[in-house]
Amino acid sequence: MCDRYTVLGQRFQDRLAVADATGRRLSHGGLWREAGRLAQELEEGGIGRGDIVILLLPNIVDGQVAFVALLRLGAIPASLPTRTDPQTVAYVAGLTGARALISVERHGSAPLGDIAREAASTCGHGPGVFLLDESIGTWRAAPAGRRTPLPASAADLAHIMFTSSTTGQPKAVMHSEDTLAALNIGFTERFSLGPDAPIFLASPLGHSIGAIHGMRLALHTGAPLVLQDVWDPEHALEMIEEFGCAFTAAATPFLKDLVDARWPRSTPKLAPLRSFLCGGAQVPPSLMEAAQAQFPKTFVTVLWGMTEGGLVTCVRESPREKLMRTAGIGLPGLELRCLDAAGGTLPAGEEGELAMRGPGVFIGYFGQQDLYDSMITDDGFFRTGDLARIDTDGYVRITGRLKDLIIRGGVNISPAPIENALADHPDVNAVAVIGHPDERLGERICAVVVVNGEAPSLDDLIAHARARRLPKHHCPEVLRIVDSMPMTPAGKIRKADLRAVVTGDDAASGDGT
């Protein structure tokens, strides 16, 4: 990656490399020089080739500066979202043996500097802390911590990203330069990206979307990376227009907010944006249809993927039915299959656990080899934990998560079709369907709703779902109204947290109160 960017940076030295919502901009030449200065400070602090360094940085120009600095040193970035709590930062620093943390002194009201120092102080190996004080534009450094040897499984490690786990602690996903290059090349070719296709990024740099389809993709293509730190859909529309952004990847709430945002100009909304890849959470067909109507110049497709890799989208030639109701087809070289409970491969059209194998799939979990081994089949497929159907044309329809299945009277029910049926109710702003404990049936179907205006009744939701041909036995039986959904930085609803909130007291049923 660094060798490629050295060539691209020289070729496009005076062209825009990165910009953020504060108005700061750097050319490729400026990015290279700023990264070189930081790399020197890191090196003087003891950071070198093969050292793992945690990046806890917002969507600002200096996030890209720090990333390029690590590439120049041959160090290994480990990306974390800024909303990570001190205990989790300390956990991942200890798990990976990170030699340092790079962050900013403050991020809005969040004292990221204090969080980084607290996390470092609780780690036995004493990682150093490098902090940017944005008010004066300088870095303050502490010496790097003790170096620990990398495990054999990390021989090709280039980047660590973190993802949720059923244990409550993050999994450290390892990618190599080869796996990341496969993803960047696949997107570049599928969506005709290059130096003249600026990338808009509102997803956090610390999440896999920001790291792979933002920081790394921009360096791969030589395109400007346009960063928005605090999400504001109307400002996002203006930034996309100003910089002529051609590509973005973001979670479902971002797409919904852009559909709902005011746009007083005469030009079509999102006119410069050629491709919008929407993933992270279920994308209802009604939202896809609204986006198609609102953004006539933009190809909007569902993006299915994981921090572990994969990546499935539609293409411009995809039939409308596939575009509206599937996640698309895999990037070149990605093999997909659906497995039954015994691990056997299911025929086309049958629902099972989605498994993948290919050049863009991760190389393991850092420090968790047993966990990785437990999720790999004998012939090298990674079991994703997602339920899906694959049709005869290779199009994937995600139907839910194995762990999110509602087991009602011994029957497995996937929440995804129910959520899709309820999502376009006029009084529903957001919806999640979970299992609610029931003494007789084990679980009942519970719709958790953020309202858009007047709160609907349970009967209203049932009638709406039935009008969309949802089977009666899949209609919600319990309704809970909430002010907001607990979300991950990537825009996914934290269903485990939602269950804790909803089942902590009596949920409403029958009357929807």
Long-range contacts (C-beta under 8 A, 24 or more apart in sequence): 1-71, 1-158, 1-177, 1-180, 1-181, 1-216, 1-219, 1-220, 2-68, 2-71, 2-72, 2-74, 4-219, 4-220, 5-68, 5-71, 5-219, 5-220, 8-195, 8-219, 8-222, 9-222, 11-222, 12-195, 12-222, 15-195, 15-222, 15-224, 16-198, 16-224, 16-243, 17-64, 17-218, 17-224, 17-225, 18-61, 18-64, 18-65, 18-218, 18-224, 18-225, 18-226, 18-227, 19-61, 19-224, 19-225, 19-226, 19-227, 19-243, 20-59, 20-60, 20-61, 20-226, 20-227, 20-228, 20-229, 21-59, 21-227, 21-228, 21-229, 21-230, 21-235, 21-239, 22-60, 22-229, 24-60, 24-61, 25-61, 26-61, 26-64, 26-65, 28-222, 31-64, 31-65, 31-68, 32-68, 34-62, 34-65, 35-65, 35-66, 35-68, 35-69, 35-71, 35-72, 36-69, 36-72, 38-65, 38-66, 38-69, 38-139, 39-69, 39-70, 39-72, 39-73, 41-130, 41-139, 41-141, 42-69, 42-70, 42-73, 42-75, 42-100, 42-130, 42-141, 43-73, 44-141, 45-100, 45-128, 45-130, 45-141, 45-142, 45-143, 45-144, 46-99, 46-128, 46-143, 46-144, 47-73, 47-75, 47-99, 47-100, 47-128, 47-144, 48-73, 48-74, 48-75, 49-73, 49-74, 49-75, 50-74, 50-75, 50-76, 50-150, 51-75, 51-76, 51-99, 51-100, 51-144, 51-147, 52-76, 52-78, 52-96, 52-97, 52-98, 52-99, 52-150, 52-160, 53-77, 53-78, 53-98, 53-99, 53-100, 53-101, 53-102, 54-78, 54-79, 54-80, 54-89, 54-92, 54-93, 54-96, 54-98, 54-100, 54-101, 54-102, 54-127, 55-79, 55-80, 55-102, 55-103, 55-205, 55-206, 56-80, 56-82, 56-84, 56-89, 56-101, 56-102, 56-103, 56-112, 56-115, 56-116, 56-206, 57-82, 57-102, 57-103, 57-104, 57-205, 57-206, 58-82, 58-104, 58-107, 58-204, 58-205, 58-229, 59-201, 59-202, 59-204, 59-205, 59-210, 59-227, 59-228, 59-229, 60-104, 60-134, 60-227, 60-229, 61-227, 62-104, 62-132, 62-134, 63-205, 63-215, 63-227, 64-205, 64-215, 64-218, 64-225, 64-227, 66-102, 67-205, 67-215, 68-219, 71-219, 76-157, 76-158, 76-159, 76-160, 77-159, 77-160, 77-211, 78-159, 78-160, 78-161, 78-162, 78-172, 79-159, 79-160, 79-161, 79-162, 79-205, 79-206, 79-207, 79-208, 79-210, 79-211, 80-162, 80-206, 81-204, 81-206, 81-207, 81-489, 82-107, 82-110, 82-112, 82-204, 82-206, 82-489, 83-110, 83-204, 83-489, 84-115, 84-206, 85-115, 86-115, 86-118, 86-119, 86-122, 87-119, 88-169, 88-170, 89-115, 89-116, 89-119, 90-118, 90-119, 90-120, 90-122, 90-123, 91-169, 91-170, 92-162, 92-170, 92-172, 93-119, 93-120, 93-123, 93-127, 94-123, 94-124, 94-125, 95-172, 95-366, 95-367, 96-160, 96-172, 96-366, 96-367, 97-125, 97-147, 97-148, 97-150, 98-123, 98-127, 98-145, 99-127, 99-128, 99-144, 99-145, 99-146, 99-147, 100-127, 100-128, 100-129, 100-130, 100-142, 100-144, 100-145, 101-127, 101-128, 101-129, 101-130, 102-130, 102-131, 102-132, 103-129, 103-130, 103-131, 103-132, 104-131, 104-132, 104-133, 104-134, 105-131, 105-132, 105-133, 105-134, 105-135, 106-134, 108-230, 120-145, 151-366, 151-367, 151-369, 153-363, 153-364, 153-366, 153-369, 153-372, 154-364, 154-366, 156-363, 157-363, 157-366, 159-211, 159-216, 160-366, 161-207, 161-208, 161-211, 161-212, 161-307, 162-307, 163-208, 163-306, 163-307, 163-308, 164-488, 166-403, 171-365, 171-368, 171-371, 172-365, 172-366, 172-367, 172-368, 173-208, 173-307, 173-308, 173-362, 173-365, 173-366, 174-362, 174-363, 174-364, 174-365, 174-366, 175-309, 175-362, 175-363, 176-363, 178-359, 179-309, 179-359, 179-360, 179-361, 179-362, 179-363, 180-212, 180-216, 180-360, 181-220, 182-331, 182-333, 182-358, 182-359, 182-360, 183-212, 183-309, 183-311, 183-331, 183-360, 184-212, 184-216, 184-217, 184-220, 184-221, 185-220, 186-311, 186-331, 186-332, 186-333, 186-360, 187-213, 187-217, 187-311, 187-331, 188-217, 188-220, 188-221, 189-332, 190-313, 190-315, 190-331, 191-247, 191-274, 191-275, 192-274, 193-217, 193-221, 193-223, 193-246, 193-247, 194-221, 194-222, 194-223, 195-221, 195-222, 195-223, 196-223, 196-246, 197-221, 197-223, 197-246, 197-247, 197-274, 198-223, 198-224, 198-225, 198-226, 198-243, 198-244, 198-245, 198-246, 198-247, 199-223, 199-224, 199-225, 199-226, 199-245, 199-246, 199-247, 199-248, 200-226, 200-228, 200-236, 200-239, 200-240, 200-243, 200-245, 200-247, 200-248, 200-273, 201-225, 201-226, 201-227, 201-228, 201-248, 202-227, 202-228, 202-231, 202-236, 202-248, 202-250, 202-254, 203-249, 203-250, 203-251, 203-254, 203-489, 203-490, 203-491, 204-489, 204-490, 206-489, 207-489, 207-490, 208-305, 208-306, 208-307, 208-490, 209-249, 209-250, 209-251, 209-279, 209-280, 209-490, 213-249, 213-277, 214-249, 223-247, 231-257, 233-257, 233-258, 233-260, 233-261, 234-261, 234-262, 234-263, 236-261, 237-261, 237-263, 237-269, 237-270, 240-270, 240-272, 240-273, 241-265, 241-267, 241-271, 241-272, 244-272, 245-272, 245-273, 246-272, 246-273, 246-274, 246-275, 247-273, 247-274, 247-275, 247-277, 248-273, 248-275, 248-276, 248-277, 249-276, 249-277, 249-278, 249-279, 249-303, 250-276, 250-277, 250-278, 250-280, 250-491, 251-278, 251-279, 251-280, 251-281, 251-490, 251-491, 251-492, 252-278, 252-279, 252-280, 252-281, 252-282, 252-283, 252-287, 252-491, 253-281, 253-430, 253-487, 253-491, 254-278, 254-491, 255-283, 255-287, 255-291, 255-300, 256-287, 256-430, 258-291, 258-294, 258-295, 259-287, 259-290, 259-291, 259-294, 268-295, 268-296, 268-297, 269-294, 269-295, 270-294, 270-295, 270-297, 270-298, 271-297, 271-298, 272-297, 273-297, 273-298, 274-298, 274-299, 275-299, 275-301, 276-300, 276-301, 277-301, 277-302, 277-303, 277-313, 278-302, 278-303, 279-303, 279-304, 279-305, 279-327, 280-488, 280-490, 280-491, 280-492, 281-491, 281-492, 281-493, 282-398, 282-416, 282-419, 282-420, 282-423, 284-419, 284-420, 284-423, 284-424, 285-324, 285-325, 285-420, 286-420, 286-423, 286-424, 287-423, 287-424, 288-323, 288-324, 289-324, 301-328, 302-326, 302-327, 302-328, 303-327, 303-328, 304-328, 304-386, 304-396, 304-398, 306-384, 307-362, 308-361, 308-362, 308-382, 308-384, 309-356, 309-358, 309-360, 309-361, 309-362, 309-382, 310-334, 310-356, 310-358, 310-360, 310-361, 310-384, 311-360, 312-336, 312-396, 314-395, 318-395, 322-393, 322-395, 325-397, 326-391, 326-395, 326-396, 326-397, 327-395, 327-396, 327-397, 327-398, 328-395, 328-396, 329-393, 329-394, 329-395, 329-396, 330-356, 330-358, 330-394, 330-396, 331-358, 331-360, 333-358, 333-359, 333-360, 334-358, 334-359, 334-360, 334-361, 335-381, 336-390, 336-394, 336-396, 337-381, 337-390, 338-388, 338-389, 338-390, 339-377, 339-381, 339-383, 343-377, 348-390, 348-391, 348-392, 349-389, 349-390, 349-391, 349-392, 350-389, 351-387, 351-388, 351-389, 351-399, 352-387, 352-388, 353-383, 353-384, 353-385, 353-386, 353-387, 353-388, 353-402, 354-384, 354-386, 354-387, 354-388, 354-390, 354-396, 354-398, 355-381, 355-382, 355-383, 355-384, 356-381, 356-382, 356-384, 357-381, 357-382, 387-414, 404-434, 404-495, 405-435, 406-433, 406-434, 406-435, 406-443, 406-445, 407-435, 407-442, 407-443, 408-435, 408-438, 408-441, 408-442, 408-443, 408-444, 408-445, 408-473, 409-441, 409-442, 410-442, 411-473, 413-445, 413-474, 417-470, 417-474, 418-445, 418-447, 418-465, 418-470, 418-474, 418-475, 418-476, 421-464, 421-465, 421-468, 421-470, 422-447, 422-449, 422-461, 422-464, 422-465, 422-476, 425-456, 425-460, 425-461, 425-464, 426-452, 426-453, 427-451, 427-452, 427-453, 427-454, 427-455, 427-456, 427-460, 428-452, 428-456, 428-461, 430-485, 430-493, 432-485, 432-493, 432-495, 432-498, 433-476, 434-495, 434-498, 434-499, 434-502, 435-499, 436-477, 436-478, 436-502, 436-503, 436-507, 437-503, 444-477, 444-478, 444-509, 445-474, 445-475, 445-476, 445-477, 445-478, 446-476, 446-477, 446-478, 446-479, 446-480, 446-502, 446-507, 447-476, 447-478, 447-479, 447-480, 448-480, 448-482, 448-485, 448-498, 448-502, 449-479, 449-480, 449-481, 449-482, 450-481, 450-482, 450-483, 450-484, 450-485, 451-481, 455-481, 455-512, 456-512, 457-511, 457-512, 458-508, 458-509, 458-510, 458-511, 458-512, 459-512, 460-512, 461-512, 477-509, 478-507, 478-508, 478-509, 479-507, 479-508, 479-509, 479-512, 480-507, 480-508, 481-508, 481-512
